Amino acid sequence: MPLKSSFTGRLKKTSSFRSAARIGRTVRFRLEDALWHRIADGDAYYNESELRVFGLKRSGNHVIINWIFRNHPGTVCFLNNVQHELHFNPYLSFGQAFIKNGLEVLNFPPEQATKVWRARSWHRKHPHVDCLIHSYEDRDLGELPADPLRGDEHDRCVGRSGRQLNVIVLRDPFNTLASRLRRRDRLPLEGTMELWKAHAREFVGDADLLSDRVSVSYNRWCVDAAYRREVGDALGLSGDLGVNDVPLVGGGSSFDATAFDGKGSSMRTGERWRQFADDPDYLAAIRDEEVLDLSARIFGDVAGTAALLG
């Protein structure tokens, strides 16, 4: 009985602590939002181009965003891994910020407690941005119609934009799933294929939740310079720098970390599935009829993977 009482007491303390933390976060975001509202009115801030990037974790989205960041001319602000469930304003809920202004690149890392204030201070001094990028990882695309940032809150939060594009990055399911399973301690298998299917439906336009959509195949991007030029033209890029970069953001590759930085094209990113060819969890997840149909429509034959299908 005393043991049960003690355990119950600990549960109550833990629950109280979590409730207090939630209240603290709510108060902080409301305060920051109120302050941001006074500063970031739609008349003061302007983005020539605004790119919202959607992709799954371990799908190559970081290397493609790094490529966009490096090749877009002018001042570029990249807000990585926006936690929209915390707040819809990406300037309040980004995981990490990278800013390119001429030859200077600023990095506001996630462990920096004052990163939001630093980003705001920078933004006040640079109200005109040539390209604003905010990225979303593993987002439930079904929630997009209710996103306040798509409505009246947009200009207040990020300023007016001359052009808005939605970029969706997709990697074939065989290698996406393998890379996520390599990180299965952080990325549980549950729900992965449903997320992939939702992004794939949007990629091909079956769902059509994202207007002005630019769909980017990571598989083609890696090997086809003409395809990169086509995507680059659509996004307003001026070069092809960074193709061989392996960004540190996200820890680099699931398999090689950043060991191949500078020679990224040498990585066997199209063969990660081989590491899990005998894994029952992997095989059960990949043998999904809709997954295979969407994969064939988007990526065609992914070399060697027919052997996985039994």
PAVOGU-782124 format. One record per residue (C-alpha): x negated, y negated, z. Coordinates in steps of 0.001 Angstrom, whole numbers, padded with zeros to 6 digits, always signed. Layout:
XYZ/...
This chain:
+000000+000000+000000/-002705-002560+000864/-004464-001644-002392/-001274-002278-004375/-000726-005562-002571/-004302-006660-003303/-003965-005685-006960/-000667-007568-007254/-002301-010602-005672/-005120-010517-008241/-002594-010265-011061/-000724-013303-009737/-003968-015290-009511/-004959-014290-013049/-001511-015198-014361/-001628-018554-012555/-005085-019264-013952/-003929-018506-017500/-000836-020683-017068/-002984-023542-015776/-005386-023108-018714/-002483-023239-021187/-001106-026379-019536/-004597-027919-019581/-004989-027214-023293/-001544-028652-024040/-002304-031865-022134/-005712-032204-023806/-004327-031740-027317/-001500-034198-026669/-003964-036785-025400/-006340-036273-028301/-003450-036322-030762/-002174-039618-029342/-005638-041169-029618/-006109-039795-033128/-002728-041226-034125/-003880-044741-033273/-007068-044311-035277/-006153-042139-038247/-003244-043908-039880/-002610-043080-043506/-003654-046525-044760/-007128-046413-043190/-008316-042968-044269/-008557-041607-047770/-009867-038400-049335/-010576-038352-053057/-010085-034589-052983/-008678-032312-050288/-009185-028553-050392/-007397-026170-048053/-009155-022808-048230/-007449-019553-047186/-009156-016192-046894/-009667-013136-044750/-012641-012784-042456/-015472-010851-044117/-014091-011611-047584/-016876-013894-048817/-015025-017108-048042/-018004-018666-046228/-020419-018235-049116/-017889-019713-051538/-017113-022667-049258/-020855-023244-048833/-021106-023307-052650/-018284-025874-052849/-019851-027946-050068/-023242-028039-051750/-021994-028795-055249/-019243-031322-054642/-020634-034825-055234/-020507-037570-052622/-019497-037395-048979/-018083-033988-048029/-016535-033011-044688/-015970-029303-044026/-013870-028254-041026/-014434-024532-040598/-011981-021959-039234/-009169-024299-038203/-007229-022807-035290/-003824-024013-036437/-002094-022227-033570/-003847-024637-031180/-002958-027750-033162/-001925-028439-036739/-004372-031363-037053/-007586-029759-038406/-009682-032580-036936/-008549-031454-033475/-008726-027688-033937/-011708-026887-036143/-014214-024277-035045/-017264-025990-036495/-017800-029052-038693/-020365-029680-041427/-020693-033107-043015/-022765-034014-046063/-023421-037700-046582/-026119-038288-049173/-029141-036248-048125/-027962-035969-044516/-026095-032870-043322/-024506-032999-039863/-023408-029926-037939/-020980-030113-035016/-021317-026602-033546/-018540-024754-031731/-020344-024778-028400/-020484-028592-028408/-017826-029633-025904/-017442-033096-027449/-017325-031942-031081/-013865-033443-031685/-014990-036811-030362/-018161-036683-032435/-016170-035833-035558/-013743-038660-034858/-016578-041116-034280/-018159-040114-037592/-014814-040367-039351/-014191-043903-038098/-017474-044972-039689/-016709-043084-042917/-012982-043563-043642/-013488-042683-047309/-014395-039043-047996/-015030-037664-051470/-013996-034161-050438/-012324-032874-047281/-012386-029085-046885/-010477-027334-044115/-010518-023552-043977/-008161-020976-042468/-009145-017379-041713/-006691-014481-041339/-003781-016905-041373/-000216-015614-041573/+000773-017203-044888/+004439-016677-044078/+004146-019518-041547/+003101-022055-044175/+006568-023455-044999/+006900-024622-041374/+003396-026139-041199/+003742-029818-040112/+000566-030672-042021/+002423-030028-045282/+004972-032704-044390/+005106-036114-042764/+002213-035431-040382/-000329-035007-043195/-001384-038629-043755/-001428-039379-040045/-003758-036465-039343/-006190-036403-042269/-005339-039520-044294/-004025-039823-047830/-005555-037635-050525/-005925-038430-054200/-005785-034758-055101/-004784-031750-052990/-005640-028177-053953/-005065-024901-052152/-007908-022439-052645/-007349-018766-051918/-010413-016517-051793/-009960-012776-052186/-012354-009834-052183/-011386-006323-053268/-009746-004306-050458/-012321-001480-050476/-015229-003714-049496/-013208-006180-047421/-011986-003358-045197/-015473-001824-044948/-016996-005141-043854/-014254-005669-041280/-014658-002147-039906/-018371-002805-039568/-017264-005492-037096/-014457-003425-035636/-015423-004509-032106/-014292-008017-033106/-011908-007257-035957/-009444-004477-035135/-008065-002463-038019/-004439-003058-037091/-002767-005543-039430/-005753-005889-041777/-004103-004391-044841/-000905-006377-044301/-002976-009561-044220/-004845-008491-047348/-001602-007753-049201/-000110-011124-048241/-003195-012949-049543/-003244-010800-052694/+000422-011561-053430/-000374-015257-053116/-003502-014837-055247/-001483-013510-058191/+001462-015861-057617/+004013-013255-056521/+004617-015109-053248/+003948-018648-054554/+003763-020318-051135/+000790-022495-052095/+001282-025220-054671/-001627-026381-056858/-003364-023090-056147/-006865-022150-057295/-007417-018401-056888/-011062-017336-056534/-012151-013714-056913/-015207-013159-054741/-016090-010119-056873/-016231-012130-060115/-017787-015158-058441/-020787-013054-057367/-021685-011793-060845/-020222-014125-063477/-021810-017556-064011/-019179-018505-066609/-016438-017733-064070/-018177-019908-061474/-018305-022770-063993/-014580-022354-064621/-013789-022442-060895/-016253-025290-060352/-014576-027373-063060/-011180-026831-061423/-012573-027987-058055/-014598-030937-059357/-018051-029471-058688/-021205-030679-060407/-023586-027702-060160/-024191-024104-059133/-026361-024437-056025/-025992-021990-053161/-025128-018836-055088/-027882-016947-053278/-027262-018502-049866/-026101-016341-046971/-024513-018874-044578/-025148-018418-040868/-021486-019308-040209/-019684-016125-039206/-023007-014384-038548/-023797-013851-042219/-023165-010451-043778/-021520-007728-041671/-024257-005348-042866/-027376-007499-043356/-026706-010616-041236/-028813-013368-042894/-031729-011161-043980/-030917-011824-047659/-030583-015604-047386/-032015-017062-050605/-031519-013790-052457/-027863-013078-051763/-027273-011665-055235/-029545-008756-054264/-027102-007540-051606/-024932-004570-052527/-021712-006306-051546/-019738-004192-054019/-020778-000924-052388/-019993-001498-048723/-017134+000994-048981/-019658+003853-049288/-020486+003491-045578/-016894+004482-044719/-016107+007017-047433/-015622+009729-044767/-013980+007565-042107/-010383+008767-041549/-009198+005344-040322/-010652+003695-043398/-009168+006236-045803/-005720+006071-044192/-005660+002274-044478/-006980+002033-048030/-004563+004647-049450/-001679+002204-049431/+000309+002140-052667/+000814-001636-052725/-002826-002298-051816/-004000-000132-054696/-001553-001700-057142/-002563-005273-056250/-006232-004330-056306/-005914-002889-059810/-004085-006010-061030/-006705-008385-059620/-010001-006503-059689/-009432-003691-062169/-011642-000674-061485/-013867-001125-058417/-016778+001101-059405/-016867+004480-057676/-013819+003994-055473/-011596+006419-057388/-013266+009185-055347/-011701+007726-052191/-008160+008238-053353/-008104+012018-053148/
